[in-house]
Amino acid sequence: PLDEEVTCAQYSAMLVRALGLDEVALSYTDGDWSQGYVALAEKLRFYQSLPDSITPHETITVENAVVMTVAALGYDVTAGKSAAEQYNVGIRIGLYQGVSAPAKEVLVRADAYSIISNALDTDLCVSENYAADGRYMIDKDNTLMSMLLDLKDRVYYEGVVEASHAVSLTGAKVKDG
C-alpha cells in the first residue's frame, strides 16, 4: 500500500535499484534481504549526513530520504555536511515535488516514489576527486534516467543501411522483377 511506512533499508533498496545497481547490491547479500542494499548504500555515502542513531529496519523521515537521494545524485558536495543543508539542496533541485508529508514526518511509499521519480529527471552533479578541492559541476541534460537508458544493453553499429533486391527498408519483401 502507498501509505505504508518505509524503513531505511527499504529506501536504500529503492535508491540502489533506481541507480541500476541491483545486481551489485545482491552480491553483498549473505542472509537478510536488505544486507546488500544497506552495505552498498553505505559504501556510496548515502548515509553520511543521517543521524548515527538510524538503523536499517527503522522508519525514516521524508527529510532523511531526500538527504539520501541528494547524496545518490552527487549533490552532497554542494552543501554543508548537515542533513538540513542537504535537504535544502534537495528542495532546490526539485526532489520534494509531489511529496505530501512535511520533512519531519515518517516517509511513506507514495512519497518515496515521488522523490525517486523526481530524481530520475534531475541533472547529475559530478565532482572531481569527491570535491576534495571543492570543484564540482552540474552535468546538464545528464539525468539519472538518461544515464540508465544509455547503460542498458545497447549495441551501436556504424555503417550505411541499404535495401537489397529482396528486402525494402521497411522490412517488406520487394516485388520480384
N, C-alpha and C positions, 0 to 999 in steps of 0.2 A: 504493500500500500504506500501511496505517496506521502502519507502523514507519519510514516514510521520513522523513528529517531535513528540517526546514523552514528556509528562509532568511529573512532579514529582509524581503526583497521579497515572498516568498510569504505571510508572515504579515501584512504590510501589506495585501496584496490581500484576504486573508480578512477582515480587520477592516473595510476600506473597504466591502467587499460586505455585511458584516453591518450596517453603518450605512446601507445603501441608497444609497450614493454611487458606485456602479459607473460610471454614465454620466458623472459629473463627473470621475472619475479618467481615463476614456478620452479625455476632451477634452484632457488634459495629455500624452497619449502621442504621440510622434513617432519611433517606432522600436522600441526594446526593449519587450516586452510589459509590463514592470514599471515603466517610467518614470513613468507617470501615477499609479500607486498609491503609489509612493515619494514623488513630489512632493506629492501630496495629504496623505499621512500626515505628511510634514514640515511642511506648512502648518498642519495641525491639531494640531501639537505632540506627536505620539505618541512622538517620539524624544528629547524634551528631557532625559530623565534617563538615557538609554542612554549607554554609553561612546562617545566620538567615534571610536574605532577600528573600530566595526562598519560594514561596508559592505553594500549591499543584497543581494549574492549570497553572503554569508557566512551560515552557520548561526547561529541564536540560541539562547539558553538558555530554559528554562521561565521563569526569573525575568524575562528581557527581555520575553517575550510577555505576562506578567502586568502588567508595568510599562506596556507599550504600551496594554494593554486598560484599565488604570486611567485613563490619560490620555484614551482614547476615550470613557469613561463620565463624564468630568469630575471624577473623584476626585483628580486630581493636585493640586488646590488644597487638599486636606485634609491633605496630607502635606508633609514637607520635600522638598527637591529631590533627595535621593539615591535611587538605584534601590532600595536596601534598605528605606527608609522607605515608598516607594510599593508595593513588593512586599508589605510587611506589611499595607497597606491592602487590597490585592488578596485576601489571605488572609482578612482580617476581613469583607469583603463577599461572600465565597464563590466567588471565581473559581477557586480551586485544587481545588475538589471534583471528584473523579473523575480527577484527574491522577495518573499513576502514577510519574512521574520526579521526583527531587529538583530543587530550584531551579537548581542549577548545571549540571545535565545538559542536553545538546542537546535542543531541542524536536523532537518527532516529531508527525506528523499526528494521531494519536489524541488526544494531549494538547492540541494546538491546537484540535481540535474541542470537547473538553471545556471549555476556557477560554472559547471563544466561545459555546458553548451556555449556560454559566453566566452570561455577560454579558447574554445576551438576556433573562434573568429578573431582572436586578439593577436596583434603583431607580437612576435617573439622579441625578447630582449637578449642580446648577445654580449657577453662581457669578455674581455681579453684577460687571460690569466686569472679568472674568477675575480676580476675587478681589484686585483692587488694594488694597482696604481689608480684605481677609481674610474678607469675608462670603460665605457660600455656604449652600445648603440642599439637603437630600436630598429629592428630589421623590418622595415615597411613592406607590406604585402607578403611577408613570410609568416603565415599563421601556423598554429598547430595543425589545423585541418589541411593546409596545403602541404605541410611537411609530411603528414601521414599519407596523404594521397600519392606523393612522389615516392614514398618508400615501398608501396605495396606492389610487389611482383610486376613491375613494369619492365617491358622489353622494348627497346628503341632500335629501329633499323634505319640506316641511311641508304638512300638509293632513289631510283626512279620507278614509279608504278606504271606499267604499260598493259594494255589489253592485248590478249593473244587472239589468234584466229578462232579459238574455241570459247573464250570467256570474255564478256564485256567488263567494264569497271564496276558495274553494279552487281556482278556475280551471275547475271543471267546468261544463258547459253546464246551465243551469236548464231544467227541463221547461217547454215552452210551455204557456200556459193559465193 
